[in-house]
Amino acid sequence: MKRRNFKISGLSILEALVSTAIVGIGFIAILQMTNFSVQSIDRSADRTKANYLTEMIAEDVLGSKNALYGIASDSEDLQIRGDGTITLSGGGDASNIQKFSQHLAQNTWSAGLNCQGTTNTATGGAQFQENIYETQEVDAPRNKEAKWNLIFSENRFLKCLSDNETKRLQMFTICRWASCGALQSDSVFDDPLYIGRVEMFLNNGKKKKYLYFQSDYKIKRENEQAPGGQGGGGGMIGTPSG
């Protein structure tokens, strides 16, 4: 009996150490997998937020496409003619008064990012402006741009890891006539056609997202003089067939 009990004695120190090492390796693998899962969820959440913010910018432009930049649309000095041209009743210079898409075509919007960290009090930065609509401009386009600047510059929803990340809105002008813009297409009969592109670079610039949308257009009226003509030499344009 004594000899049998001796043979079934407990684990040796060496066996215990080996078992501990095996269990420890398993826990390390689990921790690494958990860390990877958390990072994947975080990046997936940023991509979902980026989709929402990209659509928000496009919807803001579309919703205010008829608003004028820099002046209230209900100003008594404004006079809008039948052909869409804008004048001021007092004889002032109206050349800088533009619709939202026209302004964006000449002035690309780009967010000023804070890639040094979030700007809330918990991380020692400046305090958030609680109401992004606290400062109101007289026109909708500038209010939209101010909202975009606050959302992205304060990292309210998206993290900024490095300067390789960009958030930008660019507007392209396309028309049939060479004098209209840099992009010319014979398939476009309106004068001009505005195409917007929202650009989002995420995850240190490794993840890129683009959204193209038609923001506005100016209809070429029947028998209206074509700038430069279809072949570069003036002419009249009628209603396109087909």
DOTIBA-330711 format. One line per field, with one value per residue (C-alpha): x, y, z; residue number from 0. Coordinates in steps of 0.02 Angstrom, whole numbers, plus 50000, padded with zeros to 5 digits. Example, Ala and Ser with C-alpha at 12.3 -4.5 7.8 and 13.67 -1.06 7.14 Angstrom:
// DOTIBA-330711
X	c(50615	50684)
Y	c(49775	49947)
Z	c(50390	50357)
n	c(0	1)
***
This chain:
// DOTIBA-330711
X	c(50000	50139	50228	50068	50036	50215	50188	50030	50104	50066	50144	50326	50388	50445	50274	50189	50304	50269	50081	50092	50191	50063	49918	50013	50043	49858	49811	49934	49853	49681	49736	49812	49653	49548	49657	49643	49454	49441	49546	49441	49280	49353	49405	49238	49150	49258	49213	49029	49045	49142	49000	48876	48983	49018	48832	48801	48916	48835	48660	48709	48767	48612	48496	48572	48611	48500	48568	48687	48858	48898	48729	48557	48442	48299	48402	48302	48452	48453	48378	48378	48336	48247	48410	48477	48599	48609	48616	48603	48470	48592	48709	48840	48960	48871	49011	49058	48882	48876	48772	48845	48909	48986	49078	49142	49203	49319	49358	49392	49341	49464	49450	49582	49616	49682	49795	49880	49731	49553	49515	49406	49447	49477	49637	49692	49636	49514	49333	49208	49089	48932	48817	48891	48758	48800	48876	48756	48800	48675	48684	48661	48823	48936	48837	48864	49052	49063	48974	49095	49245	49187	49145	49312	49432	49376	49378	49200	49167	49323	49496	49642	49798	49917	49930	49908	49722	49617	49435	49397	49259	49302	49181	49209	49129	49086	49007	49005	49091	49279	49261	49152	49283	49430	49322	49234	49111	49005	48875	48832	48707	48681	48797	48876	48857	48929	48997	49052	49178	49192	49360	49395	49564	49556	49670	49830	49781	49771	49582	49512	49331	49258	49081	49034	48868	48786	48760	48687	48673	48627	48509	48561	48407	48339	48421	48543	48713	48842	49006	49136	49019	49027	49180	49255	49178	49015	48841	48664	48609	48436	48348	48454	48366	48359)
Y	c(50000	50120	50083	50112	50280	50332	50300	50409	50559	50741	50844	50885	51065	51043	50983	51128	51253	51178	51183	51364	51412	51330	51418	51584	51567	51535	51691	51797	51738	51778	51953	51988	51929	52038	52189	52158	52141	52306	52395	52319	52375	52550	52564	52497	52627	52765	52705	52706	52883	52935	52871	52973	53132	53114	53103	53249	53363	53313	53339	53509	53565	53496	53571	53744	53740	53891	53991	54135	54142	54293	54379	54343	54271	54383	54543	54687	54741	54579	54574	54407	54418	54289	54221	54194	54340	54435	54624	54744	54878	55008	54980	54891	54760	54592	54495	54409	54351	54168	54014	53883	53765	53907	53967	53792	53773	53921	53887	53707	53671	53574	53535	53598	53438	53423	53270	53298	53224	53264	53437	53400	53439	53256	53258	53430	53519	53660	53635	53590	53722	53634	53712	53705	53827	53955	54077	54114	54193	54283	54150	53961	53916	53997	53915	53746	53775	53832	53672	53564	53655	53628	53445	53399	53520	53465	53278	53263	53100	53045	53022	53103	52995	53094	53231	53100	53107	53235	53285	53391	53446	53492	53553	53524	53625	53532	53606	53594	53759	53780	53949	53876	53781	53664	53510	53501	53369	53367	53262	53408	53535	53634	53778	53729	53563	53554	53389	53380	53259	53227	53152	53062	52988	52882	52768	52867	52893	52705	52701	52816	52858	52963	53018	53101	53191	53317	53473	53599	53651	53803	53765	53828	53919	53897	54013	54076	54132	53994	54057	54011	53898	53712	53723	53873	54005	54069	54026	53999	53849	53777	53644	53484	53339	53168)
Z	c(50000	50041	49878	49778	49862	49822	49638	49627	49716	49656	49515	49519	49516	49336	49280	49369	49283	49112	49143	49201	49045	48931	49017	49011	48824	48800	48899	48798	48637	48706	48760	48589	48504	48620	48583	48395	48411	48505	48373	48232	48315	48341	48158	48099	48206	48128	47954	47997	48066	47911	47801	47902	47899	47712	47676	47795	47695	47529	47600	47670	47498	47411	47541	47520	47334	47300	47448	47415	47496	47604	47598	47667	47536	47596	47582	47510	47405	47305	47132	47040	46856	46752	46682	46858	46862	47026	47047	47194	47197	47261	47115	47221	47159	47149	47066	47229	47266	47218	47247	47363	47227	47129	47284	47322	47142	47172	47355	47405	47584	47692	47877	47996	48093	48271	48255	48423	48515	48559	48624	48774	48955	48998	48894	48947	48788	48759	48801	48667	48602	48659	48529	48355	48298	48433	48309	48167	48001	47891	47756	47757	47663	47792	47932	47849	47833	48014	48069	47969	48042	48221	48195	48118	48203	48377	48333	48393	48302	48206	48279	48187	48200	48089	47959	47823	47857	47763	47758	47606	47489	47310	47176	46991	46852	46691	46536	46347	46316	46335	46420	46559	46656	46655	46625	46457	46398	46240	46330	46448	46381	46541	46581	46696	46788	46965	47030	47211	47286	47472	47518	47682	47728	47887	47989	47959	47778	47740	47722	47587	47553	47412	47376	47210	47190	47073	47175	47052	46871	46769	46626	46455	46391	46217	46087	46217	46155	46185	46262	46134	46039	46020	45910	45998	45886	45958	45902	45959	46057	46045	46144	46128	46045	46129)
n	c(0	1	2	3	4	5	6	7	8	9	10	11	12	13	14	15	16	17	18	19	20	21	22	23	24	25	26	27	28	29	30	31	32	33	34	35	36	37	38	39	40	41	42	43	44	45	46	47	48	49	50	51	52	53	54	55	56	57	58	59	60	61	62	63	64	65	66	67	68	69	70	71	72	73	74	75	76	77	78	79	80	81	82	83	84	85	86	87	88	89	90	91	92	93	94	95	96	97	98	99	100	101	102	103	104	105	106	107	108	109	110	111	112	113	114	115	116	117	118	119	120	121	122	123	124	125	126	127	128	129	130	131	132	133	134	135	136	137	138	139	140	141	142	143	144	145	146	147	148	149	150	151	152	153	154	155	156	157	158	159	160	161	162	163	164	165	166	167	168	169	170	171	172	173	174	175	176	177	178	179	180	181	182	183	184	185	186	187	188	189	190	191	192	193	194	195	196	197	198	199	200	201	202	203	204	205	206	207	208	209	210	211	212	213	214	215	216	217	218	219	220	221	222	223	224	225	226	227	228	229	230	231	232	233	234	235	236	237	238	239	240	241)
***
